[in-house]
Each structure stands twice: as C-alpha cells, then as structure tokens.
Amino acid sequence: MQQSRREFLTMIGAGAAAVTGLAGAPRAARAAGTVTVLNWQGYGTDEPWAIKAFTEKTGIEVVSDYFNAESEMLTKLRTNPGVYDVVLFNSARIQQAVDEDLLDPVDLAAFPNAAGLAPKLANHPNIVKDGKVYGVAWVWGMNALAIREGIAAPDSYAVLADPAYKGKVSLYDDAVTAVALGAFMTGQDMNAPTDLKAIGDWLKSLKPNVKVIWSSEDQWNKAFSAKEFDLSVYWSGAAARSRQKFGLPVDFTVPKEGAIGWLDALAIPATSENKDSARAFIDYMIDPAFYVEWATTVGSPASVNTSAMDKLTASDLNRRIHDPKFIETMTLMAPLADETRESFNNLWQEVKAFYAG
C-alpha cells in the first residue's frame, strides 16, 4: 500500500507541512529529551499541532526525517545506527527488519493507550516473531469496491466482469492488488497463490469493462467526477476523502470475498538511544485524542485503537467505512519474497498489455 500512502500525503498537502526536520544528513548525536521519527512526510507523526502538544506535555523535542520508499527506509536504518527512535513500518516489512536485527521487541503493557488496540491487529503475525511483538499497530485500511451513489452494492468482486458494467470499470494500477483480486475469484490465497495463469485469465476477462486504470487519488477523483466509470477498486480511506472533502457521490463496499487489508505499525529501532522517549511518543500517536483531531481536521486511515474510532461521531464517514467487522474478515497483505513480487509485477504487465491490445 505504499502508493496509497503517498497519494494520501499528496492530497493533504504533505509537502507544505511545517515540521522540525533533519537538515541534510541525519545527525549522529542529539540532545537528551528528543525523539527522531522516520516516516512518510505528512503521515500523522509530523503534524505541527501534534508535535507542539506532545512537546508541551512531555518536554520531548520531536525531530522528523522522511523516506520516499520502504527500501529507502530500510537503508536509512541499516546505515544510521543510533539516529532513529521511532520508525513507521508497513507490517508486511517488519519480519525482514527483525531478521536483520534492526528492531527491538515492544511490551504493549508499557503503552497505556495500547489497552484499546484491536487484539487481532495488535498481535497480528506480521508484527510478531517467536512470541515477541515488534511494532505497535497504529492504523489500517482496505482495498475493496467503490460504487457511484444510487447503485446497489455488489456482493462479489465478480461484478467487475458483469456485462452491465461494460466500459464502466476502473482498476487500481497495482500488481499486488490485482493478483489478490484474481486470487479471491479463483479460490486461492492472495498472499501465496499457486496458479498465476488462472489469476491472469480472470483479470483478462475484465477487458470489455475496464475503462480506466488509475494510479493516483487525484486521477481517480477527476475521472469519477467526469463520469468515466461507475465501479472501481479503491482505497477505503480515499473513498471517505473523495466524499467528505470533494463531495463526490461515492459509496464504499466490501464484497463477500473480503477486503485486501494493510496495517501500519510504529516500531523502535534496536539502536535507538532514546527508547523511553520513543515509547512516550508512540503512546501519544495511539491516543484517541490525537487520532480524532487527525481524522477530523486532516483526514486519516482507520485507527487500530478501537477507543479512538468510537470517539468519532456515528455519522463520521471514516468510522462507517472502517467498520470493526472488517478487521475480522479482511486479508492483510503479507511479506512477499522478491521473486514473488517480481512474478506478480510481470503478470500485471502482461494483463495491462492485453487490455491495451
């Protein structure tokens, strides 16, 4: 879900965020009472109002540094020991970092606000190894179906091939998501499919219906507004923003096959020199008070803290879309070997070439 986060950041004006950042190369030595956070720019941890409130409450200075790809994040951790105290991880990448001894395990009992974390996500296999938890589950989201308001919610991804939607379907330009959909529809595990040909054949069957293959939230909003399609694979949080921020008549639904889920966690590097400050900052990030402000004034994914979600109004679109029942039914993206990811990419390129032919 890297692309989704990048687009989320773009849509909320991440580039204009006024934060305390690392100038040039990260500093090897810092004053006591600081916490250095490595994250996507504009993704919650560097909100100016949040940093101000946290520092006023604790006296701890927050220093922000950024990455533009998860591979860059891992490189920064490997090559800058002792610099970072908190790192944002896609949970599907945590096992790799643990295998490289880059992360410390965390004791959730040391985080007062962790009491509200949904157990299935707080202890998800993506972030647990040998009985130890290596990140505090923070936010989650889903890829499923967006439909134009007034259209009956479909109960299956099979609708993507329904002749009634000829020329009215939009797909997300992402190999992992495409393979997951094909896996759902061919009775396979989306994280470990065994018959890529069957998946490719199902995806190719959608050709008469596919009008748009989108790669950015802005592109999706413009094409939907222009009525280029009525049915689309889309991100849950983006659907909430499209309706709430841009007034688009879109509804979001999760079919019976379930959603393609993702989970982000905040982790503490093994070489952190400010682990107490790191724990204090992470606890603030999972505090319901922080989340409600972030969700209602900026726009955010769903909080893993169910207490935070409960504090949103019953009519809040973000709360309605991210129904807790989906935590039980969605399939989270799992770690993928490089060769598996390459095979997914190759298949998706083949399918797109077929669409274009």
C-alpha positions as CSV (number, residue, x, y, z in Angstrom):
1,M,0.0,0.0,0.0
2,Q,2.9,2.3,-0.5
3,Q,1.2,4.2,-3.3
4,S,-1.9,4.7,-1.3
5,R,0.0,6.4,1.5
6,R,2.0,8.6,-1.0
7,E,-1.3,9.7,-2.5
8,F,-2.8,10.3,0.9
9,L,0.1,12.5,1.8
10,T,-0.2,14.4,-1.5
11,M,-3.9,15.0,-1.1
12,I,-3.5,16.6,2.4
13,G,-0.6,18.8,1.3
14,A,2.2,16.9,2.9
15,G,4.8,19.0,1.1
16,A,3.7,22.1,3.0
17,A,3.9,20.6,6.4
18,A,5.7,22.9,8.8
19,V,7.7,20.5,10.9
20,T,11.0,20.2,12.7
21,G,13.1,18.1,10.4
22,L,16.6,16.8,9.8
23,A,18.6,19.2,7.7
24,G,20.7,17.3,5.2
25,A,22.1,14.1,6.6
26,P,20.8,12.8,9.9
27,R,22.7,13.8,13.0
28,A,24.7,11.1,14.8
29,A,24.4,12.8,18.2
30,R,21.4,14.6,19.7
31,A,20.5,16.2,22.9
32,A,18.7,14.3,25.6
33,G,14.9,14.6,25.5
34,T,14.5,14.2,21.8
35,V,12.8,11.6,19.7
36,T,13.7,11.2,16.0
37,V,10.9,9.8,13.8
38,L,11.3,8.2,10.4
39,N,8.1,8.2,8.4
40,W,6.5,9.2,5.1
41,Q,6.2,13.0,5.1
42,G,2.9,14.3,6.3
43,Y,1.7,11.0,7.6
44,G,0.5,11.9,11.1
45,T,3.7,11.9,13.1
46,D,4.8,15.3,11.8
47,E,1.6,17.3,12.2
48,P,2.7,20.6,13.7
49,W,-0.2,20.9,16.2
50,A,0.5,17.3,17.4
51,I,4.2,17.9,17.8
52,K,3.5,21.1,19.7
53,A,1.0,19.4,22.0
54,F,3.4,16.4,22.7
55,T,6.4,18.6,23.4
56,E,4.3,20.8,25.8
57,K,3.1,17.8,27.6
58,T,6.4,15.9,27.9
59,G,9.2,18.3,27.2
60,I,10.5,15.9,24.5
61,E,11.5,17.5,21.2
62,V,10.3,15.8,18.0
63,V,12.7,15.6,15.1
64,S,11.3,14.3,11.8
65,D,13.1,12.6,8.9
66,Y,11.5,11.0,5.8
67,F,11.7,8.3,3.3
68,N,10.1,8.0,-0.2
69,A,10.1,4.2,-0.4
70,E,10.3,1.4,2.0
71,S,13.6,0.3,0.6
72,E,15.0,3.7,1.4
73,M,13.6,3.4,5.0
74,L,15.4,0.1,5.5
75,T,18.7,1.6,4.1
76,K,18.5,4.5,6.5
77,L,18.0,2.2,9.4
78,R,20.9,0.0,8.4
79,T,23.4,2.8,7.7
80,N,22.5,5.3,10.5
81,P,22.6,3.3,13.8
82,G,21.6,5.3,16.8
83,V,19.9,8.1,14.8
84,Y,16.2,6.9,14.8
85,D,13.9,6.3,17.7
86,V,10.6,5.6,16.0
87,V,10.0,4.2,12.5
88,L,6.8,3.8,10.6
89,F,6.6,0.3,9.1
90,N,4.2,-1.4,6.7
91,S,3.6,-4.5,8.8
92,A,4.4,-6.7,5.8
93,R,8.0,-5.4,6.0
94,I,8.6,-6.0,9.8
95,Q,9.7,-9.6,9.5
96,Q,12.5,-8.6,7.2
97,A,13.7,-5.9,9.6
98,V,13.5,-8.3,12.6
99,D,15.6,-10.9,10.6
100,E,18.3,-8.2,10.2
101,D,18.2,-7.3,13.9
102,L,17.0,-3.8,13.2
103,L,14.1,-3.6,15.7
104,D,13.6,-4.1,19.4
105,P,10.6,-6.0,20.6
106,V,8.0,-3.9,22.4
107,D,6.0,-4.7,25.6
108,L,2.5,-3.4,24.9
109,A,1.9,-3.1,28.6
110,A,4.4,-0.2,28.6
111,F,1.9,1.8,26.4
112,P,-1.2,2.9,28.4
113,N,-3.2,3.6,25.2
114,A,-2.5,0.1,23.9
115,A,-5.3,-1.2,26.0
116,G,-7.7,-0.1,23.3
117,L,-5.9,-1.7,20.3
118,A,-7.9,-4.3,18.4
119,P,-6.3,-7.6,19.5
120,K,-6.3,-9.2,16.1
121,L,-4.2,-6.3,14.7
122,A,-2.1,-5.6,17.8
123,N,-0.9,-9.2,17.8
124,H,-1.0,-9.9,14.0
125,P,1.5,-12.5,12.7
126,N,3.0,-9.7,10.5
127,I,4.4,-8.0,13.6
128,V,5.0,-11.0,15.9
129,K,8.0,-13.3,15.8
130,D,8.9,-16.0,18.3
131,G,6.1,-14.7,20.6
132,K,7.5,-11.2,20.7
133,V,5.8,-8.1,19.2
134,Y,8.0,-5.8,17.1
135,G,5.8,-2.8,16.5
136,V,2.8,-1.0,17.9
137,A,-0.1,-1.4,15.5
138,W,-1.2,2.1,14.5
139,V,-3.5,2.5,11.5
140,W,-5.1,0.2,8.9
141,G,-7.1,0.4,5.7
142,M,-8.6,-1.7,2.9
143,N,-8.8,-2.1,-0.9
144,A,-12.3,-3.1,-2.0
145,L,-15.0,-1.6,-4.2
146,A,-16.2,1.9,-4.7
147,I,-19.5,2.5,-6.5
148,R,-21.4,5.5,-7.7
149,E,-24.1,6.5,-5.2
150,G,-27.5,5.1,-6.2
151,I,-26.1,1.8,-7.5
152,A,-26.9,-1.3,-5.4
153,A,-23.9,-2.5,-3.5
154,P,-22.5,-5.6,-5.2
155,D,-21.9,-8.7,-3.0
156,S,-18.9,-10.1,-5.0
157,Y,-15.9,-8.9,-7.0
158,A,-17.5,-10.9,-9.8
159,V,-19.4,-7.7,-10.6
160,L,-16.2,-6.4,-12.2
161,A,-16.9,-8.8,-15.1
162,D,-20.6,-8.2,-15.3
163,P,-21.6,-7.1,-18.8
164,A,-23.8,-4.4,-17.3
165,Y,-20.7,-2.5,-16.5
166,K,-19.2,-2.6,-20.0
167,G,-16.8,0.3,-20.2
168,K,-17.7,1.5,-16.7
169,V,-15.0,-0.2,-14.5
170,S,-11.8,1.2,-13.1
171,L,-8.9,-0.8,-11.7
172,Y,-6.0,0.2,-9.4
173,D,-2.7,0.1,-11.1
174,D,-1.0,-2.2,-8.5
175,A,0.2,-5.7,-9.2
176,V,-0.3,-7.0,-5.6
177,T,-3.9,-5.7,-5.5
178,A,-4.7,-7.2,-9.0
179,V,-3.3,-10.6,-8.1
180,A,-5.2,-10.5,-4.8
181,L,-8.5,-9.9,-6.6
182,G,-7.7,-12.7,-9.0
183,A,-6.8,-15.0,-6.2
184,F,-10.1,-14.3,-4.4
185,M,-12.0,-15.1,-7.5
186,T,-10.1,-18.3,-8.3
187,G,-10.2,-19.7,-4.7
188,Q,-6.6,-19.0,-3.9
189,D,-4.6,-17.4,-1.0
190,M,-3.9,-13.9,-2.1
191,N,-0.5,-13.9,-0.3
192,A,0.6,-17.3,-1.7
193,P,-1.3,-18.1,-5.0
194,T,-0.3,-21.3,-6.8
195,D,-1.9,-20.7,-10.2
196,L,-1.0,-17.3,-11.6
197,K,-2.3,-18.3,-15.0
198,A,-5.8,-18.7,-13.6
199,I,-5.5,-15.3,-12.0
200,G,-4.3,-13.8,-15.2
201,D,-7.1,-15.4,-17.2
202,W,-9.7,-13.9,-14.7
203,L,-8.1,-10.5,-14.9
204,K,-8.1,-10.6,-18.7
205,S,-11.8,-11.5,-18.7
206,L,-12.5,-8.0,-17.3
207,K,-11.2,-6.3,-20.5
208,P,-14.6,-5.3,-22.0
209,N,-15.5,-3.5,-18.8
210,V,-12.2,-1.7,-18.0
211,K,-12.2,1.9,-18.9
212,V,-9.7,3.4,-16.5
213,I,-6.6,2.1,-14.8
214,W,-5.7,4.7,-12.1
215,S,-2.6,5.2,-10.1
216,S,-3.3,8.3,-8.0
217,E,-6.2,9.6,-5.9
218,D,-6.3,12.8,-7.8
219,Q,-6.6,10.9,-11.1
220,W,-9.4,8.8,-9.6
221,N,-11.3,11.8,-8.4
222,K,-11.1,13.6,-11.7
223,A,-12.2,10.5,-13.7
224,F,-15.0,9.7,-11.4
225,S,-16.2,13.3,-11.4
226,A,-16.2,13.1,-15.2
227,K,-18.4,10.0,-15.0
228,E,-15.8,7.9,-16.8
229,F,-16.7,4.9,-14.6
230,D,-19.2,3.8,-12.0
231,L,-17.5,0.9,-10.3
232,S,-13.9,0.7,-9.1
233,V,-11.3,-1.0,-7.0
234,Y,-10.4,1.8,-4.5
235,W,-8.9,2.5,-1.1
236,S,-11.2,2.8,2.0
237,G,-9.7,6.0,3.3
238,A,-9.6,7.6,-0.1
239,A,-13.3,6.8,-0.6
240,A,-14.0,8.7,2.6
241,R,-11.9,11.7,1.5
242,S,-13.5,11.7,-2.0
243,R,-16.9,12.0,-0.5
244,Q,-16.1,14.1,2.6
245,K,-13.5,16.5,1.1
246,F,-14.5,16.6,-2.5
247,G,-18.3,16.0,-2.4
248,L,-18.2,13.1,-4.8
249,P,-21.2,10.7,-4.8
250,V,-19.3,7.6,-4.0
251,D,-20.1,4.7,-1.7
252,F,-17.6,2.0,-0.5
253,T,-18.5,-1.6,0.0
254,V,-16.6,-4.8,0.9
255,P,-17.8,-7.9,-1.0
256,K,-18.3,-11.3,0.5
257,E,-14.8,-12.4,-0.6
258,G,-13.4,-9.8,1.8
259,A,-11.1,-6.8,1.6
260,I,-7.4,-6.6,0.8
261,G,-6.1,-5.1,4.0
262,W,-2.9,-3.3,5.2
263,L,-1.6,-2.4,8.6
264,D,1.0,0.2,9.6
265,A,2.9,0.0,12.9
266,L,5.3,2.2,14.8
267,A,8.5,0.4,15.8
268,I,11.5,1.2,17.9
269,P,15.0,0.6,16.2
270,A,17.3,-1.7,18.2
271,T,20.0,1.1,18.1
272,S,17.7,3.9,19.5
273,E,19.3,5.9,22.2
274,N,16.0,7.4,23.4
275,K,13.8,4.4,24.0
276,D,11.8,5.9,26.8
277,S,11.0,9.0,24.7
278,A,10.2,6.7,21.8
279,R,7.6,4.8,23.9
280,A,6.1,8.1,25.1
281,F,5.7,9.3,21.5
282,I,4.2,6.1,20.2
283,D,1.7,6.1,23.1
284,Y,0.7,9.7,22.1
285,M,0.3,8.5,18.5
286,I,-2.2,5.8,19.6
287,D,-4.0,8.2,22.0
288,P,-7.7,8.6,20.9
289,A,-7.4,12.4,21.4
290,F,-4.7,12.6,18.8
291,Y,-6.5,10.4,16.4
292,V,-9.8,12.2,16.5
293,E,-8.1,15.5,15.8
294,W,-6.1,14.0,12.9
295,A,-9.1,12.2,11.4
296,T,-11.5,15.1,11.6
297,T,-9.2,18.0,10.7
298,V,-6.8,16.4,8.2
299,G,-8.1,13.0,7.2
300,S,-6.5,9.7,8.1
301,P,-6.7,6.0,7.8
302,A,-8.5,4.0,10.5
303,S,-7.0,3.8,13.9
304,V,-6.2,0.4,15.3
305,N,-7.3,1.8,18.7
306,T,-11.0,0.9,18.8
307,S,-11.5,3.5,21.6
308,A,-10.3,6.2,19.1
309,M,-12.7,5.0,16.4
310,D,-15.5,5.0,18.9
311,K,-14.9,8.7,19.7
312,L,-15.7,9.7,16.1
313,T,-19.4,10.6,15.6
314,A,-21.7,7.8,14.5
315,S,-22.2,9.7,11.2
316,D,-18.5,10.1,10.5
317,L,-17.8,8.5,7.1
318,N,-14.4,7.3,8.1
319,R,-16.0,5.4,11.0
320,R,-18.8,4.0,8.9
321,I,-16.4,2.7,6.2
322,H,-14.0,1.2,8.6
323,D,-16.5,-1.0,10.4
324,P,-14.7,-3.1,13.0
325,K,-16.2,-6.3,11.5
326,F,-13.7,-5.8,8.6
327,I,-10.8,-6.3,10.9
328,E,-12.1,-9.9,11.3
329,T,-12.7,-10.5,7.6
330,M,-10.1,-8.7,5.6
331,T,-6.9,-10.4,4.5
332,L,-3.8,-8.4,5.3
333,M,-1.0,-8.2,2.8
334,A,1.8,-10.5,4.0
335,P,5.5,-10.3,3.4
336,L,6.5,-11.2,-0.2
337,A,9.8,-12.6,-1.4
338,D,11.5,-10.5,-4.1
339,E,10.9,-13.2,-6.7
340,T,7.2,-13.5,-5.8
341,R,6.8,-9.7,-6.1
342,E,8.5,-9.8,-9.5
343,S,6.2,-12.6,-10.7
344,F,3.2,-10.5,-9.7
345,N,4.6,-7.5,-11.5
346,N,5.2,-9.5,-14.6
347,L,1.7,-10.9,-14.6
348,W,0.2,-7.5,-14.2
349,Q,2.2,-6.0,-17.0
350,E,1.0,-8.9,-19.2
351,V,-2.6,-8.2,-18.3
352,K,-2.3,-4.5,-19.0
353,A,-0.8,-5.2,-22.3
354,F,-3.7,-7.4,-23.1
355,Y,-6.2,-4.6,-22.1
356,A,-4.3,-2.2,-24.5
357,G,-4.3,-4.7,-27.4
